[in-house]
């Protein structure tokens, strides 16, 4: 059985222009793998309306996203923390910020986190029985969400005493209610300014220190606003993607027992399995809306300057031209083309290596420690969040089964909070 809502609005084909369900001008929907890859890597498709060429119908001199945030009720002084997100920027601003952050958010730093990620995972998995009610535990609430939040706090260098705040903020930061969003942004920005000062006075081997110290060849550094925005970006991307990858992946494997059996027999398949789960059940079903800064031809269709384009990642990842048996979950799959769950090009997900690492550790540990794990309700009754352009379980009620067998390979302390 397939997990989650339908992955494609229609079979992959030529770009199709549809009415925007949220109002505004029509949107081009792009679904084929090659076309989606072309859109997300072509610099002529921009993220910010300010980047549109002069004379475009959309070239108002305003950032549409900023205008939307203000209309939503986000306080003017707090808007830069959201509008300055890397996702909504184009070169040269995006290039500069991405370069600075990439230097701090290095592969070495992520690899060095692996033992700590395992320790946090062990603690959370061991604690699951304590959260069970009548033998049922919600994996999203008690494992899939706490794990990436604890990891990002550990990576950033957030002191232990401050971490309960971050668990609250991680939930509030995706709200569209200004009564929730404004206090969260005000509290977090003030807290971050304090953390920056502390890290300036007492540098440590953590990401906040690395971001504070990051500079390019011209000694250009992140401003305080940019640093706070970057941390907020990492917090959102670092926990939302990973949490729902773990949730979606667990549900998928429990409804495909033959695939789970392969992973139990050969745990070395897990890295490839995570990529297959991303292909089929990745949390992001579509890329961020883009704008054509020039006339561009996609798959034989001309998209005019100023037109809006929506690249559907989930459809591209099930394109039969690239993925044999595209709707089948196969943890041994060798794909002729890589999936697009993390997008591609300059906006490729910055936290993808960390998300992959966390998902591999989380799924391996969860199924090893709780071998009798099962869904507590039929798959078709699983509750999904109504968030647009995403595939997110609201809850994942599981039966833990018999007493969990602690992995003999694990000697890490049980510390779920990091």
Order of alpha helices (4+ residues) and beta strands (2+ residues): beta-beta-alpha-beta-alpha-alpha-alpha-alpha-alpha-beta-alpha-alpha-alpha-alpha-alpha-alpha-alpha-beta-beta-beta-beta-alpha-alpha-beta-beta
